[in-house]
């Protein structure tokens, strides 16, 4: 049987053309998806900055107005909770806890190591959080914030923290193991009333760690 070479060439050319079109279309779809993710990431960051300012300033109206924003689901409440605790915005602490934080965030037994880059709990995105909320609130001695955390189910037990330092990294040593109690953090910062409150609410004595 004689093979028609021209027909074969035409068939191969059509096949290659179809493959090229399919690859080009696939690339276009991936590029569009990438663009959407980039735009969503940029918008999420802008929304986070607005929320962060609202939390720091105690602006409940702005905070609530962004509740239904499509980007809101990409913004971790842990980071906003940290801002609220640091600035002493008790009502904001309550609102953020009402909106929910990941299970276990208020009951952590281990605190992640502190990277030597300067960030503390999680390093990376500006939207990330860096401190254990209970230890942070205890170190600031704000009783209303501590009560809000307790009402949300926070535990005041000892935390184990692995602290890394540049010097230990250079010597090839593992992170330093620290055992921290909320009462101990309050005492270290001179908040006597908070120490008494924490001891009454389940924090181990700093002297027993």
N, C-alpha and C positions, 0 to 999 in steps of 0.2 A: 504494500500500500504506500503510495507516494504521499509524503507529507508536504502540505502547502506552507512553505517557509514564510511567505508574506502574512498568512493568516496567523501563524504562531507569533510572529513579531508584533502583529497588531494586538493579539491577545495579551502578550506580555506588557506591551506599552500601556494598554488599558488597565491592567492589573496594578502596575506601578503607579499609574495616575490615581487610581482609587485609594491605594495605600497612602500616597502623599496627601491626598485630600483628607483622609481619615486622621492622619497624624497631625495635619495642620489644624483641623477642627478640634481635635483633642487638646492640642496646645492652647488654642484660643479659649476653650472652656476652662482649662486649668488657670490660665492667666486672669480670666474674669473672676474666678473664685478667689484667687490670690488677692486681687484688687479689692474684692468685697471684704475679705478678712483684714486687710490693711486699713481700709476705711473704718471698719467696725472697731479695730484696735485703737485707732486714733481718736475716734469719737468716744470710746469707752474711757480713754485716758482723760479727755476733756471733761466728761461727766464726773469722773472720779475727783478731779481737782475742784470742781464746783461743790461736790458733796463734802470733800475734805474741808473746804473753807466754811461751808454751812455748819458742819459739825463743830469745828473749832470756834465758830462765832455764836453757836447756840441758835442758829436760824432754823427753827423747826419747820417753818413754812416752805422754805426752799428744799429742805430734806424730803419732806412729804411729797412735794410737787414732782420729784424725779422718781417716785416709787414705780410708776408704770413705764418708764423709759425703757426701750428695748435693750439698751446697753447695761441696765442696772444689774441684770443677772450675771454679768461678767465681772462685777466689782465685789471683791470679798468684804463681807461685813467685819472680819477680824481687823483689817487695817483701819476701818472707820471707828471701831470700838477702841482701838489703841489711842486714836486722836482724841476721842471723847474723854477717855480716862486721863490722858495727859493734861488736857485743858480743864478738867474738873467739871465738865458739862453733864450733870447728873441726869437730867431729863433726856439728853441725847443718848447716854448710856442705856437708859431704860428702853428708848425707842429702838435702838440697834439690837439690843437683846431680844426685844419683842419680835423684830423682823427675822431673827434667827442667826446663830453662828453654828459652824459644824459641830456635830456630836463629839464630845470629848475635849473641845477647846477650853472649857472652863474646869475640866477635871484632869488635865494632863498630869502625868506622873514624871514624865521626862521632858526636859527642855532641850531642843536641838543645840548642837555646838555653835558657838559664836565664831563665824569666819573671821580671819585676821584682816579682812578687807574693811571692817568697820561696821557692817550690818550685824544684827545680833540674833534674831530668831530665824527668820528666813531672809536670805540675801537675794537680790535680784530686782524685780519690778518695783516701781514706786508705789504700786498698789498693795504690795505685800506688807505683812506685819512683822515686827521684830521682837516683841516682848510677850511673855506670859502675862495675861491680863490680871490675874490675881496678885502675882508678885509686883507688877507695876503699880496697881492700886494700893497695895500695902506699903510700898516704898514711898508713895506720896501721902499716905495717911488720911485719905479722904473717906470718912466713915459712911457718908451717904452713898458713895460709889461702891464701897465694900458691901453695904446692905443691898444695893441693887444687884450686885453680882451674886450674893447669897440667895436672893429671891429667885434668881434665874437658875439656881442649882449648882453654883460654883462650889468647888471643894477647897478647903484651906489646909490640905495636907502638905507634907514635904515634897518638894520638887527636886529631882536630880538633874543637874545641869552640867553639860560637858562644855567646858570653856577652852577654846583654842587660842593660842597666841603665836605671834610670828617667831618668837624665840624658841618655843617648843617645836614648831614646824621645822625650823632650821636644824635642830638637834635630832630630828626624827622621832620625837616623843609624841605619844597620843595626847588628846585633849585632857585637860585637868578636870577631874570629877569633883563637883561641888554639890553639897546637899543644902538646899535653901528652904527656909520656912517663911511663910508670910509674916509671922510675928518677928522673925529675925530681920527681915527686910525693913519692917516698920521701925524696929529698935535701932537699926544701923543708921537710919535717917532722923532719929530723934522724935518719932511720933508716939509718945507714951500712951495717949488715949487709944490710938489704933492698936498698939500692942495688947492692951487690956481687952479690947473688943475682939481681937483675933483669937486670943487665948480662950475667951469665953465661947467662941464659935468654932472651935475645933482645931485651931493651929497648934502644932506641937511647940513646946517651949524651945527657944533658940539654944538653950543650954543642954538640951537632950539630943541634939543632932550630932 
